[in-house]
């Protein structure tokens, strides 16, 4: 049930009608008389638990009478019907309910703040994971900037010219994909209208057989990367430039500096999206926030060296994280979430990727790359 809720949550959040019509029916397979006799206490507890569930909004339990030879007539639950997205999420467990409520409220707020309509709803749906992952202040800022840009003539302006407190080239680069989608949807314009130097991504070709006529290291915009004809076996995205520059040769591998939260822009490059992608970021909350943002755009991304055991193996290298990211990141897998929970439990610590001993890091990288 939790997987079903997670898979459909964005559709429900963008369409109240779809959320209201969401439903599931489950056969409960009540116990036999023999099972009821052998496990009487457990069966009674099971039956009583369904009586309690039936009191939840949106949940209907169907009962049937079983005429048993030794226990007589017994009323047992045989099916349950759950109606509505809220009820389905609640039925799936507290974790699913919390995640759904946050996504539902964030998408609804974005749609309302930007004037509503099918186009705005579609944009909010497409970027629902990113909207959910923002901390409260970051989310408010993204909506405020999108709303201002949708209402103001900004054609030809550069990010630093925007009269919005806290918005500069770095902020705009990190949030451009989401802001652009929301503004275009709300305003009906074809482009955002803001100009600026195209962001450069540092690239290293770790295999001499890849693009043999090209430099082994170079910087390129998303447009330039898109124009390359590249054949490789894997793409390694790194958070820190020093780690990128230190990498040895690796057969079939291209390494790219992700430029922090701008890493999600790499999803626009077809040859990157078509290959297996590994992400290696700092072991801190912002590293996991970047991983979540990248995976929201490229769901097949796998992380490397971002596990609890890698964190604990280098406790002596921890430092405090100056500005921890407080959002939730639903795309993290179990091991990644455990690492994030641990570094938060330890007092918002961080382990920068370049501080991990190189022998340890290379062994994990080569294992992950196969």
Buried (B, 14 or more C-beta within 10 A) or exposed (E): BBEBBBEBBBBBBBBBEEBBEBEBEEEBEBBEBEEBEEEEEEBEEBBEEBEEBBEBEBBBBEBEEBEBEEEEEBEBBBBBBBBBBBBBBBBBEEEBBEBBEBBBEBBBBBBEBBBEEEBBBBBBBBBBBBBBBBBEEBBEBBBBBBBBBBEBEBEEBEBEEBEBEEBEEEBBBBBBBBBBBBBBBBBEBEEBBBBBEEBBBBBBBBBEEBBEEEEBEBEBBBEBBEEBEBEBBBBBBBBBEEBBBBBEEBEBBBBBBBBBBBBBBBBBBEBBBEBBBBBBBBBBBBBBBBBBBBBBBBEEBBBBBBBBEBBBBBEEBBEEBEEBBBBBBBBBEEBBBBBBEBBBEBEBBBBBBBBBEEEEBBEBBEEBBE
